[in-house]
Amino acid sequence: MQAMTVIFLLSSAASSATAQMVGYNPKHSANQQSISVSLIQLIANPERYNGKPVRLIGFLRLEFEGNALYLHREDYERGLPNGIWVDVPRDLSKNENQILNNQYVICEGIFRAGDLNQFRGELTTINRIEIWPSGRDRK
């Protein structure tokens, strides 16, 4: 009986942990005005989304003078220009930075089109960066 109770408690804890996303979300909600857009659409048509609130999913790399959201981890590793610059919020804690770095995330902010080195634009006024669970974790 005790073994069944322990298993139930562990499975309950695991399911509630995946229900809450980890990361930076000071308002604890999604911006309802944000347009869900893929990085492919954004990179191909930056002018279409210029100045608009967007919601993106991608691989986040946070490093000195290199904060960016990439289509895939491999794009970062290979130096491919499939990404946008990320203007990290000033109140992002060191702990949040460490948790989010090198992770696939869902990110919301205002997109600004323009050429920034290898990037077609930047995400500013960010109000949400949270770890995006893998397909296996989202069941």
Steps between C-alpha positions, in 0.01 A plus 500: 500500500778745587676428168182590307468825698861594422452424128180707492668795673799487264279486189285786632808714564638426152175593325460825695864591428447472125181708525700799625755637257837611636666828414433874486134605513456783753128545422436123510298510180526505124448823307166449327594750225813308399493339157625141498750488216779264402857622477495394134211738428667777699839467332344476152266799550639724774317812376162325541556467877693822564378669819253221581479283811601146407519159667788279381643158579869437443840415643623774735870578532600758759862614485695825514410702189322198353151465646286341230206274428576243230281270298702198621790424735703396195454845343677653800769232505572539126479881501203508261303827483165334580415709802423839647676712759345493850504811718504321836287666769707689756317329787583148376675346798831315478317181600236548226779570251672173589174303483397643160837499325543222241134400519206500263269773625176679430568872488275807472596856420495774236680421174711772338611429143848603390843363424695425817816324386372158393145554633194639317367672812468493874249413768463784753270583791495132591232402749539121489778244447416151623641157430300326229452136596587233245216319324536210741456733799187674365273190499 
